Amino acid sequence: MGISRNSWHKRRHTGAKRCQVRKKRKFELGRPPANTKLGPTRIRSVRCMGGNVKYRGLRLETGNYSWGTEVCTRKTRILDVVYNASNNELVRTKTLVKGAVVVIDATPFRQWYESHYGITIGLKKSRNDKAAAVDKESVATGAKKTSTKKDSAVKADESKKTKAIPLKKEDSKETPVKKGESAVTKKTPVKKEAAKVTKETPASAKKVDPKASKEKPVKKDAKVSKDKPIKKGDVKVSKDKPVKKSDAKVSKDKPVKKEDAKAPKESSTKKNGAQS
């Protein structure tokens, strides 16, 4: 059977098989992978549909690589295949596929860097070069130390010059303040006349004669003693204090005598006789 790139030979997403509708077609055909290895270049051409040509790299030793941070692209040699996440067999056989990690020659990138920045990179330093670099660093640090000492000395002199002049003792003395006088600032002395500004006393704080303010004591009502009985005519009902039943000895239960009831009628008849 040939290799095809059609989709009808695959199962549905539910897992069911699809029935074959037609035979294979030429435009659905597929070709075997190239499996490009690392070695001297070997390229084969393949005729495609429409008379087009594809090129199969069977073996390669160069490639076009880019230095992303410096935006520099150069053609360089491939030295080795180091890692492949999909299969270690591809590392052993040095197969060049997408995603393989390879080692390349850095000479074209180093040359570009030297021409662009004027700095040589990628060279191993000898012991003499390291010693010279250390001497240069020590000289530079010594110069920095001396410059910092000079700067600190200059700053100290400037700070001495710009220090504030201390005030005289007379100016800095605090003037005593009395209770009636207004507050005085600490440094500036104030004349006595200006300091003798009395505060207005409120009406509540004014002195008042004790004789005039004293009011005559008001006599309170005679207190009703609980021990002595109170007569009917003497009973005074006050709003503040409720009257007890024991104080007012008026009983509703006792009936009124007939003699007491006839007395006002006789007086009324006498009055009528006198008028006649």
Backbone as CSV, one residue per row, in Angstrom:
resi,resn,N_x,N_y,N_z,CA_x,CA_y,CA_z,C_x,C_y,C_z
1,MET,0.852,-1.195,0.000,0.000,0.000,0.000,0.885,1.240,0.000
2,GLY,0.445,2.253,-0.700,1.182,3.522,-0.730,0.791,4.417,0.444
3,ILE,1.596,5.452,0.624,1.349,6.433,1.704,0.367,7.477,1.181
4,SER,-0.720,7.690,1.897,-1.727,8.672,1.476,-1.905,9.744,2.551
5,ARG,-2.352,10.916,2.088,-2.586,12.047,3.003,-4.080,12.374,3.101
6,ASN,-4.928,11.421,2.797,-6.364,11.669,2.886,-6.835,11.530,4.337
7,SER,-8.041,11.982,4.599,-8.589,11.951,5.962,-9.691,10.915,6.119
8,TRP,-10.191,10.389,4.995,-11.321,9.469,5.132,-10.914,8.094,5.639
9,HIS,-9.636,7.761,5.587,-9.202,6.466,6.097,-9.080,6.458,7.630
10,LYS,-9.223,7.607,8.257,-9.109,7.703,9.717,-10.478,7.482,10.360
11,ARG,-10.470,7.183,11.642,-11.723,7.000,12.386,-12.350,8.354,12.734
12,ARG,-13.650,8.275,13.048,-14.348,9.476,13.494,-13.912,9.821,14.918
13,HIS,-14.299,11.018,15.395,-13.911,11.447,16.747,-14.598,10.604,17.814
14,THR,-15.704,9.929,17.436,-16.374,9.035,18.394,-15.699,7.662,18.460
15,GLY,-14.811,7.372,17.484,-14.124,6.076,17.451,-14.664,5.130,16.401
16,ALA,-15.736,5.519,15.699,-16.340,4.639,14.678,-15.510,4.652,13.399
17,LYS,-15.493,3.537,12.702,-14.778,3.448,11.430,-15.604,4.089,10.322
18,ARG,-14.901,4.717,9.378,-15.571,5.294,8.221,-15.521,4.281,7.060
19,CYS,-16.601,4.227,6.344,-16.635,3.319,5.185,-15.887,3.960,4.009
20,GLN,-15.262,3.128,3.186,-14.479,3.622,2.054,-15.411,4.083,0.951
21,VAL,-15.334,5.326,0.583,-16.208,5.906,-0.432,-15.608,5.736,-1.813
22,ARG,-14.262,5.860,-1.916,-13.576,5.798,-3.214,-12.190,5.199,-3.034
23,LYS,-11.555,4.939,-4.145,-10.182,4.485,-4.120,-9.239,5.666,-3.883
24,LYS,-7.933,5.337,-3.688,-6.940,6.397,-3.462,-6.734,7.201,-4.747
25,ARG,-6.368,8.480,-4.574,-6.140,9.365,-5.717,-4.684,9.827,-5.722
26,LYS,-4.243,10.320,-6.864,-2.855,10.769,-7.021,-2.563,11.996,-6.152
27,PHE,-3.534,12.921,-6.076,-3.318,14.151,-5.303,-3.331,13.912,-3.796
28,GLU,-3.697,12.672,-3.364,-3.706,12.338,-1.941,-2.456,11.566,-1.517
29,LEU,-1.545,11.381,-2.430,-0.393,10.548,-2.096,0.556,11.267,-1.131
30,GLY,1.354,10.462,-0.388,2.387,10.980,0.501,3.714,10.330,0.170
31,ARG,4.833,10.958,0.637,6.168,10.438,0.333,6.901,10.113,1.629
32,PRO,7.904,9.245,1.587,8.651,8.887,2.801,9.471,10.064,3.315
33,PRO,9.768,10.115,4.649,10.539,11.235,5.211,11.986,11.213,4.707
34,ALA,12.636,12.383,4.789,14.002,12.519,4.267,15.018,11.952,5.250
35,ASN,14.794,12.144,6.593,15.744,11.710,7.632,17.161,12.237,7.351
36,THR,17.239,13.576,7.289,18.497,14.237,6.953,19.531,13.963,8.030
37,LYS,20.716,13.532,7.588,21.815,13.238,8.514,22.878,14.329,8.406
38,LEU,23.768,14.364,9.400,24.867,15.319,9.415,26.042,14.733,8.618
39,GLY,26.466,15.442,7.585,27.578,14.966,6.739,27.723,15.844,5.518
40,PRO,28.575,15.429,4.595,28.742,16.207,3.347,27.429,16.275,2.575
41,THR,27.190,17.435,1.971,25.876,17.714,1.378,25.524,16.697,0.303
42,ARG,24.264,16.225,0.373,23.710,15.318,-0.633,22.227,15.679,-0.791
43,ILE,21.877,16.228,-1.940,20.530,16.738,-2.168,19.956,16.059,-3.399
44,ARG,18.682,15.661,-3.334,17.970,15.050,-4.457,16.724,15.891,-4.798
45,SER,16.430,15.986,-6.074,15.250,16.742,-6.516,14.083,15.789,-6.735
46,VAL,12.883,16.231,-6.443,11.662,15.424,-6.559,10.661,16.218,-7.391
47,ARG,10.126,15.554,-8.433,9.109,16.221,-9.242,7.764,16.137,-8.540
48,CYS,7.032,17.249,-8.466,5.756,17.337,-7.746,4.632,17.630,-8.730
49,MET,3.419,17.743,-8.205,2.233,17.998,-9.016,2.351,19.370,-9.686
50,GLY,1.993,19.394,-10.918,2.053,20.645,-11.678,3.419,20.910,-12.264
51,GLY,4.338,19.936,-12.214,5.675,20.120,-12.763,6.617,20.845,-11.822
52,ASN,6.190,21.078,-10.569,7.066,21.753,-9.594,8.116,20.771,-9.079
53,VAL,9.166,21.315,-8.455,10.286,20.503,-7.979,10.526,20.787,-6.490
54,LYS,10.673,19.735,-5.730,11.079,19.848,-4.323,12.473,19.253,-4.183
55,TYR,13.205,19.722,-3.169,14.575,19.252,-2.957,14.680,18.553,-1.607
56,ARG,15.145,17.328,-1.655,15.296,16.533,-0.436,16.762,16.585,-0.011
57,GLY,16.995,17.106,1.236,18.351,17.127,1.777,18.612,15.836,2.533
58,LEU,19.368,14.964,1.918,19.667,13.682,2.562,20.806,13.832,3.578
59,ARG,21.780,14.667,3.235,22.875,14.966,4.165,23.218,16.446,4.052
60,LEU,23.442,17.079,5.214,23.767,18.516,5.258,24.852,18.762,6.297
61,GLU,25.628,19.828,6.076,26.675,20.212,7.029,26.674,21.711,7.331
62,THR,25.844,22.500,6.655,25.746,23.946,6.892,24.284,24.331,7.093
63,GLY,24.111,25.511,7.667,22.754,26.012,7.892,22.744,27.514,8.097
64,ASN,21.582,28.119,8.039,21.408,29.567,8.212,20.861,29.808,9.619
65,TYR,21.665,30.459,10.462,21.303,30.648,11.876,21.322,32.136,12.235
66,SER,20.515,32.454,13.243,20.341,33.859,13.634,20.685,34.043,15.102
67,TRP,21.354,35.172,15.392,21.655,35.609,16.763,20.563,36.606,17.133
68,GLY,19.596,36.124,17.902,18.371,36.909,18.115,18.587,38.212,18.845
69,THR,19.412,38.219,19.893,19.586,39.434,20.699,20.318,40.530,19.940
70,GLU,21.196,40.134,18.987,21.941,41.123,18.200,21.358,41.317,16.802
71,VAL,20.298,40.566,16.485,19.636,40.648,15.180,20.679,40.479,14.060
72,CYS,21.375,39.358,14.135,22.434,39.069,13.164,22.242,37.646,12.642
73,THR,22.157,37.478,11.323,21.949,36.165,10.707,23.125,35.847,9.779
74,ARG,23.692,34.643,9.951,24.836,34.230,9.143,24.729,32.739,8.799
75,LYS,25.337,32.371,7.662,25.440,30.962,7.280,26.695,30.384,7.923
76,THR,26.546,29.260,8.616,27.674,28.695,9.353,27.624,27.170,9.348
77,ARG,28.710,26.542,9.795,28.818,25.079,9.803,28.108,24.475,11.013
78,ILE,27.533,23.284,10.814,26.929,22.522,11.915,27.980,21.531,12.393
79,LEU,28.302,21.578,13.676,29.363,20.730,14.211,28.826,19.425,14.784
80,ASP,27.705,19.485,15.528,27.236,18.254,16.177,25.776,18.408,16.597
81,VAL,25.101,17.273,16.769,23.741,17.238,17.323,23.858,16.854,18.788
82,VAL,23.338,17.690,19.663,23.544,17.538,21.103,22.328,16.935,21.791
83,TYR,21.139,17.381,21.426,19.943,16.974,22.176,18.732,16.973,21.268
84,ASN,17.833,16.008,21.556,16.549,15.981,20.864,15.504,15.484,21.860
85,ALA,14.480,16.300,22.074,13.489,15.994,23.106,12.616,14.808,22.712
86,SER,12.429,14.562,21.435,11.507,13.510,20.998,12.123,12.111,21.109
87,ASN,13.427,11.992,20.769,14.003,10.648,20.725,15.528,10.747,20.815
88,ASN,16.119,9.970,21.702,17.577,9.954,21.818,18.238,9.235,20.633
89,GLU,17.493,8.397,19.921,18.044,7.703,18.747,18.437,8.696,17.655
90,LEU,17.697,9.813,17.594,18.009,10.853,16.609,19.307,11.577,16.955
91,VAL,19.646,11.620,18.257,20.911,12.219,18.675,22.064,11.277,18.305
92,ARG,21.864,9.973,18.513,22.913,8.992,18.225,23.225,8.936,16.730
93,THR,22.175,8.989,15.913,22.372,8.940,14.456,22.646,10.319,13.847
94,LYS,22.612,11.398,14.682,22.867,12.780,14.241,21.904,13.171,13.115
95,THR,20.636,12.938,13.382,19.583,13.289,12.428,19.147,14.735,12.679
96,LEU,19.061,15.502,11.585,18.675,16.915,11.680,17.172,17.032,11.426
97,VAL,16.452,17.319,12.482,15.004,17.532,12.376,14.645,18.812,13.123
98,LYS,13.382,19.208,12.980,12.909,20.413,13.669,12.923,20.182,15.185
99,GLY,13.480,21.133,15.924,13.534,21.041,17.385,14.810,20.421,17.907
100,ALA,15.724,19.973,17.028,16.984,19.384,17.487,17.944,20.500,17.918
101,VAL,18.696,20.241,18.995,19.680,21.200,19.510,21.039,20.810,18.928
102,VAL,21.699,21.776,18.254,22.965,21.501,17.569,24.019,22.512,18.020
103,VAL,25.280,22.175,17.754,26.413,23.072,18.004,26.889,23.599,16.664
104,ILE,27.110,24.932,16.587,27.518,25.556,15.322,28.843,26.286,15.511
105,ASP,29.439,26.678,14.398,30.688,27.438,14.403,30.352,28.922,14.588
106,ALA,30.997,29.609,15.556,30.655,30.987,15.902,31.543,32.019,15.215
107,THR,32.462,31.603,14.313,33.395,32.572,13.708,32.704,33.694,12.939
108,PRO,31.659,33.416,12.122,31.026,34.539,11.409,30.361,35.544,12.352
109,PHE,29.781,35.056,13.446,29.155,35.958,14.427,30.208,36.757,15.196
110,ARG,31.338,36.115,15.526,32.410,36.822,16.242,33.014,37.930,15.367
111,GLN,33.178,37.622,14.095,33.724,38.623,13.174,32.786,39.830,13.052
112,TRP,31.515,39.539,12.955,30.559,40.649,12.872,30.590,41.492,14.147
113,TYR,30.683,40.834,15.309,30.692,41.559,16.589,31.914,42.471,16.692
114,GLU,33.090,41.958,16.250,34.314,42.766,16.307,34.220,43.971,15.379
115,SER,33.651,43.749,14.182,33.533,44.857,13.230,32.505,45.896,13.682
116,HIS,31.469,45.436,14.386,30.383,46.346,14.793,30.715,47.106,16.086
117,TYR,31.253,46.393,17.098,31.517,47.001,18.404,33.004,47.283,18.661
118,GLY,33.885,46.641,17.892,35.319,46.837,18.112,35.846,46.112,19.328
119,ILE,35.206,45.023,19.725,35.608,44.244,20.904,35.780,42.794,20.478
120,THR,36.911,42.212,20.861,37.150,40.792,20.547,36.514,39.928,21.618
121,ILE,35.790,38.895,21.186,35.115,37.992,22.128,35.452,36.557,21.760
122,GLY,35.295,35.662,22.718,35.474,34.239,22.461,36.905,33.768,22.521
123,LEU,37.832,34.611,23.036,39.231,34.204,23.140,39.551,33.858,24.587
124,LYS,40.314,32.815,24.791,40.711,32.411,26.135,41.815,33.325,26.638
125,LYS,41.664,33.811,27.873,42.641,34.729,28.456,43.768,33.934,29.115
126,SER,45.024,34.385,28.898,46.181,33.768,29.554,46.371,34.367,30.941
127,ARG,47.357,33.835,31.664,47.610,34.315,33.027,48.111,35.755,33.018
128,ASN,48.960,36.073,32.047,49.491,37.434,31.967,48.375,38.442,31.711
129,ASP,47.462,38.070,30.823,46.340,38.969,30.531,45.480,39.184,31.769
130,LYS,45.255,38.106,32.535,44.455,38.234,33.764,45.135,39.149,34.771
131,ALA,46.486,39.003,34.915,47.236,39.846,35.856,47.163,41.308,35.445
132,ALA,47.281,41.566,34.139,47.200,42.947,33.640,45.822,43.540,33.917
133,ALA,44.779,42.730,33.721,43.423,43.209,33.979,43.231,43.539,35.456
134,VAL,43.824,42.695,36.352,43.724,42.941,37.801,44.438,44.228,38.167
135,ASP,45.639,44.477,37.547,46.388,45.707,37.827,45.588,46.937,37.402
136,LYS,44.961,46.845,36.233,44.152,47.966,35.757,42.997,48.255,36.717
137,GLU,42.356,47.192,37.182,41.240,47.360,38.125,41.701,47.992,39.428
138,SER,42.887,47.555,39.932,43.403,48.106,41.186,43.715,49.589,41.034
139,VAL,44.307,49.972,39.877,44.614,51.383,39.620,43.325,52.199,39.581
140,ALA,42.320,51.653,38.910,41.041,52.367,38.794,40.385,52.536,40.161
141,THR,40.395,51.479,40.988,39.787,51.570,42.318,40.543,52.552,43.206
142,GLY,41.908,52.577,43.096,42.700,53.536,43.880,42.367,54.962,43.506
143,ALA,42.219,55.219,42.200,41.864,56.565,41.746,40.490,56.957,42.270
144,LYS,39.549,55.997,42.286,38.210,56.287,42.802,38.259,56.641,44.284
145,LYS,39.076,55.896,45.052,39.184,56.154,46.490,39.728,57.543,46.761
146,THR,40.799,57.926,46.030,41.382,59.255,46.228,40.384,60.347,45.870
147,SER,39.639,60.132,44.786,38.648,61.138,44.378,37.542,61.265,45.421
148,THR,37.133,60.147,46.004,36.086,60.205,47.034,36.586,60.912,48.295
149,LYS,37.880,60.699,48.647,38.455,61.390,49.816,38.464,62.890,49.589
150,LYS,38.897,63.324,48.393,38.934,64.750,48.083,37.534,65.353,48.161
151,ASP,36.564,64.636,47.584,35.179,65.137,47.599,34.645,65.275,49.010
152,SER,34.965,64.299,49.869,34.495,64.361,51.257,35.122,65.529,52.002
153,ALA,36.433,65.798,51.738,37.108,66.917,52.396,36.496,68.245,51.963
154,VAL,36.215,68.383,50.665,35.610,69.616,50.148,34.229,69.830,50.756
155,LYS,33.443,68.756,50.850,32.099,68.867,51.434,32.155,69.271,52.894
156,ALA,33.159,68.767,53.641,33.306,69.124,55.048,33.620,70.604,55.196
157,ASP,34.529,71.140,54.333,34.856,72.566,54.388,33.638,73.418,54.087
158,GLU,32.859,73.009,53.072,31.662,73.777,52.715,30.642,73.773,53.845
159,SER,30.511,72.629,54.514,29.542,72.549,55.614,29.957,73.442,56.775
160,LYS,31.297,73.546,57.036,31.770,74.437,58.104,31.457,75.883,57.789
161,LYS,31.653,76.276,56.518,31.403,77.660,56.131,29.924,78.002,56.225
162,THR,29.107,77.079,55.832,27.663,77.356,55.775,26.932,77.096,57.087
163,LYS,27.673,76.832,58.176,27.014,76.603,59.461,26.354,77.882,59.954
164,ALA,25.236,77.799,60.627,24.508,78.966,61.122,25.232,79.588,62.304
165,ILE,25.243,80.937,62.358,25.884,81.658,63.462,25.004,81.532,64.686
166,PRO,25.586,81.173,65.861,24.754,81.032,67.058,24.242,82.374,67.546
167,LEU,23.065,82.426,68.129,22.469,83.650,68.658,23.127,84.057,69.968
168,LYS,23.033,85.341,70.268,23.577,85.835,71.536,22.709,85.357,72.689
169,LYS,23.297,85.419,73.886,22.578,84.958,75.072,21.365,85.838,75.353
170,GLU,21.550,87.166,75.140,20.455,88.090,75.438,19.251,87.824,74.536
171,ASP,19.548,87.519,73.257,18.447,87.276,72.320,17.721,85.960,72.606
172,SER,18.502,84.960,73.059,17.922,83.638,73.233,17.215,83.455,74.559
173,LYS,17.325,84.435,75.456,16.668,84.288,76.763,15.161,84.343,76.608
174,GLU,14.506,83.587,77.430,13.045,83.608,77.437,12.567,84.625,78.456
175,THR,11.623,85.447,78.086,11.065,86.444,78.989,9.971,85.809,79.808
176,PRO,9.959,86.068,81.126,8.896,85.468,81.959,7.542,86.073,81.623
177,VAL,6.533,85.264,81.673,5.175,85.691,81.338,4.296,85.509,82.565
178,LYS,3.559,86.556,82.912,2.640,86.492,84.046,1.311,85.921,83.599
179,LYS,0.458,85.664,84.578,-0.843,85.053,84.261,-1.700,85.968,83.409
180,GLY,-1.744,87.260,83.774,-2.598,88.207,83.053,-2.019,88.639,81.730
181,GLU,-0.725,88.466,81.536,-0.079,88.964,80.336,-0.231,87.971,79.187
182,SER,-0.028,88.511,77.966,-0.116,87.649,76.782,1.163,86.848,76.622
183,ALA,1.094,85.775,75.804,2.253,84.907,75.592,3.316,85.640,74.788
184,VAL,4.611,85.388,75.101,5.730,86.063,74.444,6.569,85.004,73.764
185,THR,7.069,85.305,72.575,7.911,84.351,71.854,9.231,84.165,72.569
186,LYS,9.889,83.038,72.288,11.103,82.677,73.017,12.281,83.572,72.662
187,LYS,12.508,83.803,71.351,13.740,84.461,70.924,13.617,85.981,70.927
188,THR,12.523,86.543,70.415,12.407,87.996,70.261,11.870,88.601,71.548
189,PRO,12.627,89.532,72.174,12.123,90.189,73.393,11.006,91.161,73.049
190,VAL,10.005,91.290,73.916,8.849,92.160,73.709,8.823,93.210,74.813
191,LYS,8.442,94.425,74.461,8.369,95.502,75.453,7.285,95.220,76.473
192,LYS,7.460,95.841,77.653,6.509,95.602,78.739,5.133,96.132,78.396
193,GLU,5.097,97.324,77.719,3.805,97.920,77.393,2.981,97.006,76.466
194,ALA,3.679,96.402,75.519,2.978,95.500,74.605,2.531,94.226,75.299
195,ALA,3.294,93.839,76.338,2.973,92.598,77.030,1.825,92.762,78.005
196,LYS,1.490,94.014,78.396,0.452,94.240,79.408,-0.933,94.354,78.778
197,VAL,-1.237,93.457,77.902,-2.571,93.399,77.297,-3.368,92.366,78.066
198,THR,-4.330,92.839,78.810,-5.120,91.922,79.655,-6.237,91.316,78.840
199,LYS,-6.525,90.108,79.139,-7.614,89.410,78.471,-8.952,89.859,79.059
200,GLU,-9.968,89.937,78.219,-11.310,90.284,78.676,-11.867,89.140,79.486
201,THR,-12.283,89.503,80.688,-12.820,88.467,81.574,-14.276,88.219,81.224
202,PRO,-14.708,87.013,81.140,-16.129,86.741,80.861,-17.008,87.132,82.036
203,ALA,-18.299,87.266,81.737,-19.248,87.722,82.753,-19.326,86.753,83.923
204,SER,-19.115,85.473,83.617,-19.200,84.467,84.673,-18.043,84.576,85.662
205,ALA,-16.896,85.140,85.167,-15.707,85.209,86.017,-15.642,86.483,86.859
206,LYS,-16.548,87.483,86.636,-16.536,88.720,87.406,-16.876,88.468,88.871
207,LYS,-16.245,89.293,89.737,-16.479,89.122,91.173,-17.817,89.726,91.568
208,VAL,-18.519,89.069,92.430,-19.831,89.542,92.894,-19.808,89.570,94.417
209,ASP,-20.445,90.605,94.990,-20.479,90.715,96.453,-21.273,89.560,97.035
210,PRO,-20.719,88.935,98.021,-21.452,87.803,98.601,-22.748,88.206,99.276
211,LYS,-22.801,89.477,99.853,-24.008,89.935,100.530,-25.148,90.122,99.544
212,ALA,-24.787,90.767,98.392,-25.833,91.029,97.398,-26.345,89.736,96.771
213,SER,-25.422,88.790,96.578,-25.809,87.564,95.901,-26.631,86.635,96.782
214,LYS,-26.449,86.800,98.074,-27.186,85.907,98.963,-28.670,86.247,98.950
215,GLU,-29.481,85.336,98.728,-30.937,85.523,98.744,-31.480,85.099,100.100
216,LYS,-32.611,85.703,100.429,-33.223,85.378,101.713,-33.768,83.952,101.656
217,PRO,-33.533,83.243,102.716,-34.050,81.863,102.709,-35.566,81.831,102.751
218,VAL,-36.116,81.017,101.913,-37.574,80.895,101.831,-38.012,79.830,102.819
219,LYS,-39.049,80.198,103.581,-39.549,79.255,104.572,-40.331,78.155,103.895
220,LYS,-40.000,77.020,104.244,-40.687,75.872,103.685,-41.975,75.621,104.462
221,ASP,-42.925,75.010,103.796,-44.195,74.692,104.450,-43.956,73.760,105.623
222,ALA,-44.767,73.962,106.580,-44.612,73.139,107.792,-44.809,71.679,107.447
223,LYS,-43.870,70.937,107.868,-43.928,69.515,107.584,-45.000,68.863,108.446
224,VAL,-45.714,67.985,107.826,-46.779,67.279,108.544,-46.155,66.124,109.292
225,SER,-46.325,66.121,110.553,-45.738,65.044,111.358,-46.656,63.832,111.311
226,LYS,-46.063,62.709,111.269,-46.831,61.481,111.168,-47.478,61.096,112.509
227,ASP,-46.854,61.525,113.642,-47.339,61.101,114.952,-48.645,61.814,115.316
228,LYS,-48.701,63.168,115.097,-49.873,63.937,115.502,-50.972,63.791,114.478
229,PRO,-52.243,63.611,114.914,-53.360,63.545,113.944,-53.692,64.922,113.405
230,ILE,-54.140,64.991,112.184,-54.436,66.269,111.524,-55.944,66.386,111.406
231,LYS,-56.436,67.611,111.686,-57.861,67.874,111.587,-58.262,68.054,110.143
232,LYS,-59.613,68.010,109.947,-60.115,68.110,108.579,-59.820,69.470,107.975
233,GLY,-59.990,70.534,108.764,-59.771,71.887,108.239,-58.319,72.194,107.979
234,ASP,-57.446,71.515,108.667,-56.008,71.820,108.518,-55.345,71.053,107.374
235,VAL,-56.050,70.152,106.747,-55.416,69.321,105.701,-55.199,70.170,104.461
236,LYS,-53.989,70.228,103.995,-53.635,70.954,102.753,-53.064,69.938,101.755
237,VAL,-53.727,69.871,100.639,-53.292,68.918,99.625,-52.242,69.601,98.748
238,SER,-51.078,69.050,98.694,-49.995,69.602,97.843,-49.846,68.714,96.593
239,LYS,-49.480,69.359,95.493,-49.342,68.616,94.230,-48.128,67.701,94.253
240,ASP,-47.073,68.189,94.949,-45.822,67.422,94.933,-45.951,66.150,95.759
241,LYS,-46.494,66.303,96.955,-46.549,65.163,97.853,-47.955,64.594,97.869
242,PRO,-48.114,63.335,97.596,-49.460,62.729,97.678,-49.911,62.573,99.129
243,VAL,-51.210,62.754,99.341,-51.766,62.662,100.702,-52.103,61.222,101.003
244,LYS,-51.699,60.772,102.145,-51.958,59.405,102.539,-53.375,59.275,103.082
245,LYS,-53.865,58.098,103.019,-55.213,57.856,103.535,-55.272,58.034,105.044
246,SER,-54.161,57.754,105.701,-54.134,57.899,107.166,-54.239,59.358,107.586
247,ASP,-53.680,60.308,106.717,-53.731,61.736,107.045,-55.145,62.278,106.852
248,ALA,-55.778,62.021,105.757,-57.147,62.497,105.528,-58.109,61.420,106.008
249,LYS,-58.714,61.677,107.156,-59.570,60.671,107.780,-61.026,60.862,107.391
250,VAL,-61.245,60.940,106.051,-62.618,61.074,105.544,-63.017,59.703,105.025
251,SER,-64.019,59.107,105.611,-64.434,57.748,105.228,-65.713,57.837,104.427
252,LYS,-65.765,57.141,103.335,-66.964,57.119,102.488,-67.990,56.109,103.005
253,ASP,-67.542,55.154,103.800,-68.432,54.075,104.208,-69.448,54.531,105.276
254,LYS,-69.028,55.523,106.128,-69.908,55.935,107.229,-71.108,56.685,106.694
255,PRO,-72.329,56.340,107.075,-73.530,57.063,106.603,-73.689,58.370,107.362
256,VAL,-74.372,59.351,106.761,-74.598,60.673,107.395,-75.864,60.576,108.258
257,LYS,-75.809,61.171,109.448,-76.936,61.121,110.374,-78.068,62.010,109.887
258,LYS,-79.328,61.698,110.311,-80.506,62.467,109.897,-80.491,63.860,110.476
259,GLU,-80.028,64.014,111.691,-79.986,65.332,112.340,-79.102,66.279,111.547
260,ASP,-77.991,65.756,111.096,-77.089,66.612,110.321,-77.719,66.991,109.005
261,ALA,-78.540,66.114,108.445,-79.169,66.397,107.155,-80.315,67.388,107.300
262,LYS,-81.057,67.395,108.462,-82.194,68.296,108.662,-81.754,69.688,109.020
263,ALA,-80.615,69.896,109.470,-80.134,71.202,109.934,-80.170,72.243,108.854
264,PRO,-79.706,72.039,107.667,-79.751,73.082,106.638,-81.163,73.437,106.229
265,LYS,-82.178,72.524,106.324,-83.559,72.821,105.941,-84.182,73.815,106.916
266,GLU,-83.915,73.618,108.197,-84.468,74.527,109.219,-83.918,75.909,109.034
267,SER,-82.690,76.026,108.747,-82.068,77.348,108.563,-82.683,78.036,107.375
268,SER,-83.033,77.272,106.353,-83.623,77.859,105.143,-85.023,78.381,105.437
269,THR,-85.800,77.684,106.333,-87.165,78.130,106.680,-87.121,79.381,107.514
270,LYS,-86.136,79.480,108.391,-85.965,80.665,109.221,-85.675,81.881,108.358
271,LYS,-84.873,81.717,107.341,-84.510,82.816,106.453,-85.733,83.305,105.726
272,ASN,-86.588,82.410,105.312,-87.796,82.801,104.567,-88.761,83.584,105.471
273,GLY,-88.905,83.200,106.756,-89.769,83.902,107.695,-89.270,85.294,107.959
274,ALA,-87.967,85.449,108.049,-87.378,86.755,108.315,-87.617,87.688,107.139
275,GLN,-87.548,87.168,105.943,-87.745,88.021,104.774,-89.179,88.479,104.687
276,SER,-90.146,87.594,105.081,-91.569,87.981,105.053,-91.858,89.026,106.114
